[in-house]
Amino acid sequence: MHEPVPLLHDYLIHSAHHKSGTVALVCGSHRITYGELEASSNAIANDLMNMGVERGDRVMIFGDNTIETVISFWAALKANAVACLINPLTKRDKLTYLLDDCQPTALITEARLYATFDEPARRCVSLRRVVVSGAIEDETLTELPCAARWTEAVLGERNAPPPRRCIDIDLAAIVYTSGSTGEPKGVMLTHRNMMTACTSVASYLGIRDDEVILNVLPLAFDYGLYQMIMAFRAGACLVLERSFAFPAQVLRRIAEERVTGLPGVPTIFSTLLQLGSLTDHDLSSIRYVTNTGAALPVQHLLRLKSIFSGARIYSMYGLTECKRCSYLPPEDLDRKPSSVGIAIPNTEMWIVDEHGRRVGPDVVGQLVIRGATVMKGYWRKPEATAKKLKPGPLPGEQVLYTGDFCRMDAEGYLYFVSRSDEVIKSRGEKVAPKEVENALLDIPGVREAAVIGVPDDLLGEAVKAFVVVDQERSLDEKQLQRECQRRLESFMVPKYIAIVPGLPRTDTGKISKRELVTG
């Protein structure tokens, strides 16, 4: 018999074989070994197969950062199915849309989310199995299609996963975009896509088997999901938290578990840097810190470097459609602090103009990505797929047109400018919101800033900024406007500035400009 082609869930299988008794997951007060994860995921996989889940079927996992969610992801893959993780903050109407779009054969969820999933699940004609964790009444459970308690399903066939049917070009996951600029789109990722991305990112981060990676990001967010995948690939330990809502508790956990890897997004690091008690916590075990989701202001990057003095700080940039585009090597942070770095290993990138022609250094254009990390397409959206995936330089290949405006310097270092759908046209000039936001964040006392375009009879679109300021600062709108005039070209200076107590967020913690526009 020939060796089977490696698939994504082989990361767990391999680590469980070699490190069965090693703690793989710390979640609250629970410590779960690789052997226990392997057995439990086998049981859930066999339950799914026994209830009719077949190769290529979707298994929707609607849950929080819990042991059950972790097990369910690997179980879906072992059942030859496609895992689809949904953020637990998702509302009923959106969940209804996602169920209708994804057409899953199985739903794995939590009793506490019953009010959200109850009606959508009962109306979803494709469901053949619903598995619910947590306390739920028998009569409530029987109203759901082919429902079972988690505690029953996880006691099934634990010795081996179902027969292997997939190859590496089969889908492993559908990751829905946050929908901050419109209807959610399901990004289709194959086993090969995800393994390539995981190998590439883990290689430049230098992930080791003694790593202890803290994850406060939702597993439904690809950045959070890959923390788990990278940890289990290496046979390392994942410390899973539900959120960063209680920073002091998370900081204590870092010291207790001797956490070595700290991934975050700008919101998390902004909150962290505001804490007066930060120096009271032992953060000496941290070996690396990563940021993506949006570019960190330079001053935040430099402060992180001073706080985590023994750690490597990685500024990164990517999008769900290809996982990661670039990373800034830590040794280049002082030299190029505003850059999001060079192409990740085994990936190529370049900038094109509106006609698809490559441009020279320091010319702003659309970023194009070539590599095995590029998605298969958008689930059931061929027109949207065709806008993103276009013929590449070699015959028969497709590359990703990201829709993001960037520039690249003569050394090949990338600088993010803006999302294409965020560009503001004011006075006939193109205004990149990111540039205005950076200028605002450079003003002492400004904590956060978000910039959008609003209709204007004279300008076409006017620049409007929403600004969060430190409470101890007495900044007003006119002062901020004057500071912007000092820092920006006249057509970029916001016509309107609103000082607000906070900014709306998407499920994944990004600033929701859609809500700013509609609100």
VOGU-133781 format. One record per residue (C-alpha): z, y, x. Coordinates in steps of 0.001 Angstrom, whole numbers, plus 524288, in hexadecimal, padded with zeros to 5 digits. Each point is the difference from the previous one (the first is absolute). Last residue first. Layout:
<pts>
ZYX ...
</pts>
This chain:
<pts>
82B0D8D67379D94 7F24A7FA5C80065 7FD0D804ED80DC4 80DAF7FDD080573 8004C7F2A17F98D 7F3197FC518067D 805298052780CC8 809D47F4F47FFF6 8073F800FC80CFE 8009B7F24E805AE 80BD87F7917FD4F 7F8F57F3517FC9F 801F7801487F152 7FA4380DC8800B2 8088C80BC58028A 8027880D3C7F9B2 804A280AF38090B 80DA5805E580061 8081880C337FD1E 7F3D68088D7FEA1 7FB6880CA98065A 7F2A3802FD7FA37 7F5AF806C880838 7F343805567FA68 7F4A2806378073F 802917F6A880B40 7FA61804B980CF9 7F41E7F7BC80391 7F5BF80A897FD60 807488095B80914 800207F6FE80BD0 80D837FA778022E 80C6F80207807EE 803D580E397FE67 7FAFC800727F214 8080D7F3D17FD4E 80C6B806FE80472 7FCCA80B487F6ED 7FDFC7F68E7F4AB 80CF87F961802D4 806FE80D137FFE6 7F989803767F329 803FB7F32C7F9B0 80E6180118803A4 8081D7FA9E80B2C 80EC38014D7FFEB 803037F41680862 80CA17F8497FDFD 7F9E37F7C27F557 7F5117FB4C808C7 7F2CD8029C7F9D9 7F7037F7917F794 7F270805F17FE86 7F5037FE477F627 7F3AB806AF804C5 7F445804C57F835 7F2C0802DC80605 7F667806017F67C 7F39D7F95A7FB68 7F372806887FBD6 804F080C4F806A1 7FDF6809F27F527 8021F7F8197F39D 80A717F7608063F 802777F19B7FD3F 80B537FA21807E6 7FF317F96E80D4C 80BA37F87380544 80A078016E80ADE 80C987F8748022E 80B568047B80864 80CEA7FA69804A2 80BEF804C680787 7FC9580E4580261 80B6E806F08069B 7F8D5803ED80C55 7F162801657FD16 7F82A7F538806AE 800467F81A7F371 7F81680AD87F989 7F59D7FF8180A9C 7FF707F12A7FF1B 7FE48800E47F13C 7F4B480996801A2 7F91B7F6CA80970 802B97F4497F757 7FA2D806EE7F436 7F2C080095806E9 7F8F580C347FB54 7F13F7FFF37FEF6 7FA5F80DBA7FEFE 7F79E8050E7F4CC 80AAE809917FC50 808DA7F4467FDEE 7FB437F1EF8000C 80C007F763800D7 7FF007F29C8066E 809137F6357F982 7F5BB7F5F47FBF2 7FB677FEBB80E07 80DAF7FD05804F2 803848099880A88 7FFD98037F80E81 804BA7F4048078D 7FE408011480EAD 7FAC67F43C8078E 800267FDFA80EAD 7F3017FBA1805DD 8016F8070F80D08 7F64480AB27FC18 807FA803147F3E3 7FE327F9CC7F2AF 7FFEE8070B7F305 804577FBA07F29B 7FC13800F57F1C0 803FF7F41E7F813 7F6BD7F9617F665 8022C7F36780786 7F1E17FBC58016C 8029F7F1D380344 7F5AE7F7FD806F7 7F6CD7F5837FB20 7F8387F68980836 7F2AC7F9B87FDE5 7F8FB8063680B72 80863807A1809AF 8031780E927FECB 807417FE527F325 7FB247FF507F205 80978806107F61B 80D2D7FC727FA38 8071280B8D7F9E6 7F6B8805247F5A6 7FAFA7F2487FD22 80DE67FB6E7FD49 801FE80A907F5AD 7F3847FB597F947 803C27F19580133 80D77801B67F9BE 804F27F2A17FBB7 809BA7FF7180B5B 7FC8680A3980A1F 7F9337FAF380C38 8013A7F54580A33 808F3808E2807CF 7FDA78043F80E0F 809817F95980978 7F4E37F86A8066D 7FAC480C6680636 7F87580CA17FE6B 8066380C777FAFF 7F91080CC57FC7F 806EA80D307FFB3 7F94480B0E7F8D2 7FD4580C8C8075E 8066D80AB3807FC 7F97E802B180D2A 809957FF8A80B70 7F7897F6B980819 7F2207FD067FB6E 7FAFF7FBA37F2C7 7FA987F3097FB42 7F605801027F51C 803B77FBA17F237 7F92380B557F948 80CB9807097FC96 804127FF5680E61 8057E7F3FA806D2 80C3E7FD1B80813 802897F36380777 808CF7F41C7FFDD 800397F27F80638 80A1D7F54B7FDE3 804707F4478081C 80C3180720804ED 803C680C1B7F818 7F72380BCB801B3 8063E80B5280763 80A59809C27FBFD 80539807097F421 7FF3F80CA6807D0 8093980B957FE18 808D57FC6A80B7E 7F4F57FE62809E4 806238010F80D91 80E2A7FE247FC01 7FCC77F4617F753 7F6597F9BE80967 809DE7F69580614 803817FB5C7F257 7F2137FAEC7FDBD 7FAC7806F87F3DB 7FB507F64F7F5E3 7F3537FEBA7F876 7F9037FA5C7F444 80A017F7477F94F 7FFBB7F7D97F384 7F142800437FDCC 7FEDE803F57F19F 80E97802BE7FF41 7FE9980BFF8088B 8039C802F380DF8 806868093C8097B 80A697FDF080A32 809F2807F4807BD 807977F66580851 80CF68038B8065D 804AF7F6B080AAC 80EC97FF6780043 80AB880320809E1 8013D80E427FC11 800497FD4B7F180 805AD80D517FC9F 7F7B58076880A04 7F3567F93C7FC37 80315801C57F1A7 8018180E8C80281 7F2A28007B8068E 7F98B7F8F57F4B5 80691808F97F626 7FB4A80C2B8075D 7F23A7FA8B80017 7FFBB7FEAA7F139 7FE8B7F1A97FC70 7F2997FBC37FB64 7FF707F8F57F303 802387F1EF7FBB4 803347FC4380E1D 80BA88006780928 805277F615809AD 80CAD7FF59807C9 802017F68880B5B 80B057FA0C807F7 80B79803757F723 80C9D7F9BA8051C 805EF80D20803D8 800DC805017F216 80EE4800387FF63 803748096C7F529 8080E80C87800F6 7F4418075A8057C 7F9667FF977F2B6 80BB0806197F911 7F95980D167FD7B 7F4F77F92A7F90B 7F3E8808887FEA1 7F86B7F82F80A3B 801857F39D7F813 7FAF98064F7F38F 7F3C6804D980715 7FEA37F2A280659 800457F91B7F2E8 7F69E809757F969 7F6BF7FF8680BB7 7FE817F11D7FF14 807C37F594806F6 8001B7F406808BA 80C487FD858082D 7FFA07F4628094F 80B7A7FB778086B 80AF67FE847F609 80D127FC29805D2 804117F9F57F2F5 80C95807DD7FEA6 7FA9D80C7380641 7F39F8007E7F7CC 807D37FC307F3DE 808E080BC080208 7F3E7808B280054 7FB487F9E47F341 80D17802C07F968 7FFCE80E0B804EC 7F227801C77FABE 8030F7FC107F1EB 7F312801717F8AE 7F8767FA1180B66 7FB547F4C17F794 802297F1DC7FC0D 8040A7FB9E80D9D 7FA857F44280749 804387FC7E80DC6 7F4F27F7988055C 802E87F6DD80B65 7F5FB7FB0D809E4 7F7C97F39F80024 7F4A0808198050C 7F73B7FDD47F437 80BF48012B7F736 8030A80DB7804E7 7F1BF804467FF72 7FE927FB487F1EB 80CAF8066F7FBA8 7FCB380D1580629 7F2347FE3D7FA8E 80510800987F20C 806DE80D008024A 7F3B1806A980519 7F8347F9747F51F 808A08061E7F585 803F87F5637F642 80A477FBC4809F2 8063480D397FD63 80483806EF80C72 80E107FE91804B4 7FC1E7F5F480A52 8085A7FE3380C1F 7FA177F74B80A72 808C17F7C8808C6 7F7697FB8180B52 804087F42480808 7F2C37F9737FDD9 7F8F080BA4805CD 7F74780AC07FA36 7F8FC8077880AE1 7FC5680B787F751 7F2127FF7B80537 7FF097F15A7FDA1 807087FFDC7F2E6 7F63A809D97FA8C 7F42A7F80A80439 805617F2B57FC31 8043F804E17F28F 7F2F3806947FD6F 7F85B7F3E5803FE 808DF7F7397F7E3 7FE7D808E27F430 7F13F800F580048 7FE677F17F80343 808877FBE47F485 7F779808B47F798 8038980D537FA7E 7FB038057D7F31D 804BB80DEC7FD58 80328801487F18D 7FD4980DBB7FB2B 809E1808177F872 7FA0880A867F71C 8003580D8D8060A 8042F8084480BA0 80DF17FB2E801CF 7FC067F2847FB31 808ED7F9058099A 7F5777F6B6804A4 801507F22D7FB0B 800F87F53880A15 7F8987F3A27FC81 804047F51C80913 7FBC17F3A780726 7F1B17FFF47FC06 7F7CF7F50D805A3 7F8F8802C180CE5 80A407F8238078A 7FDF07F3247F8F3 8076E7FB977F40E 802D17F28C7FA1D 80CBD7FB4280620 806E77F5817F828 80CA88051D7F9E1 80B26803B680939 8091F7F5AD80578 80E217FB957FEE5 804AA809307F554 7FAD27F9F87F363 8082B806D87F58A 80D20806F780127 7F9BC80D83800EE 7FA4E7FED27F244 80D437FDC27F9A8 8074280B6A8065F 7F41F808B67FDC1 8011B7FDE87F166 7F3F27FB677F914 7F5E6805BD7F6C5 7F3E27F9707FA88 7FBDD80CCC7F94B 80BD2808B47FD01 8076A7FF427F31C 807677F41D80516 806C58086580A3E 805F18091E7F5EB 805637F47D7F84A 806037FA4380C5B 8069380CD8803D7 7FD1E805C880D76 8086D8015E80C32 7F8398015B80C8B 7F2CB7FAB28043E 7F49A7FE377F69B 7F43E7F70B801E3 7F481801FC7F6CA 7F5377F5CD7FFBD 7F2E57FE527F953 7FC9280E697FF26 7F1AC803687FD67 80229804F97F21F 808D480B5C80406 80603804DB7F33B 80D207F9478020B 800748050880DF5 7FD1F80E277FC05 80A977FF5E7F564 80B017FAE580898 7FC5C8060880D39 806D380D3A7FF2D 80BE07FCD27F798 801977F35C807B5 8014E806A680D3C 80E3F7FBBD80166 7FBB57F1F07FDCD 7F7E08001480C59 7F1C57FC0D8024C 7F6367F57980386 7F3838009F7F7ED 7F5E37F52380020 7F19C7FE707FCAA 7FD6E80E3F80328 7F56C807F57F92A 7FFE780ABF80A80 7FA6080AE17F792 807127FCA27F359 80CAC7FD6F80742 7FE5C80CBA80783 7FD31807FC7F3B1 80BD07FA577F8F5 80847802CA80C0D 7FB4D80E1C7FF85 803FD801567F1D5 80D2F7F9938026F 804258084A80BA4 7FF847FBB280E38 80CE98023F80720 800907F17580374 7F3F8801C2808D3 7F5DA7F5757FDB2 7FCAE7F537809B4 7F33E7F8957FDCB 7FF3D7F31C8072F 7F3277F8877FF1C 800F47F14F7FDCA 7FEAC7F3EA80881 80D927FBC87FB2A 804CB8023380DF7 7FBA680E337FEDF 80781801F97F342 80C017F972805EF 7FFB68094480BA9 8009B80BEA7F727 809C77F9987F6D5 809E27FD4880ADB 8005780E54803FE 800E7804977F1E2 80B0D7F6667FD40 807BA8047E80BEC 7FF5E80DD87FAC8 7F8E480CD380284 7FD668026B7F192 7F7717F88E7F69C 7F3227FE377F90A 7F9167F50380724 7F2A07FD837FA02 7F9D77F2F180375 7F12F800CE7FFB3 7F7607F4047FF56 7F72B7FD7880BCA 8036F7F18A80110 806E07FB5C7F3BB 80C838031B7F89C 801467F63B7F4E2 80E817FE037FDC5 801377F54F80A56 7F9C480929809E7 809EF80ABE7FD34 80B747F678800C0 7FABC7FA9980CC7 7FF6F80DA0805DD 80DCA8030B7FB0E 805527F3C28068E 7F8798022B80CAC 8050080E108008E 80DEC7FAF37FEB4 7FE587F5F680ADC 7F9B780971809A3 809AC80AE47FD37 80B677F6958021F 7FA5D7FB1880CD8 7FD9480DD5804C2 80E39803387FD8A 8055E809097F573 80B918092B801E2 80556805F77F385 809AD80B527FF93 7F55B809E87FCEC 7F3387F9D180444 7FF4F7FA9E80DC5 7F3ED7F7A980216 7FB3A7F6C280A91 80CE87FA97804E5 7FCFE7F4DB80973 8029D7F2147FB7C 7F1CC7FC207FE4B 7FB33806AD80C5D 7F4487F7E480492 7FB667FA347F316 8048980BA67F7EE 7F8DD809468094A 7F3617F8217FE98 800E27FF0F7F12A 8032A80E7D7FE9E 7F4788047F80851 7F7BB7F5237FA18 800C6807F67F37B 7F50C808D0804EF 7F63A7F51D80249 7FC267F8B280C52 7F4137F7047FE60 804AC7F2037FE95 800167F77280C4C 7F5DB7F5387FF6C 803717F28F7FB1F 
</pts>
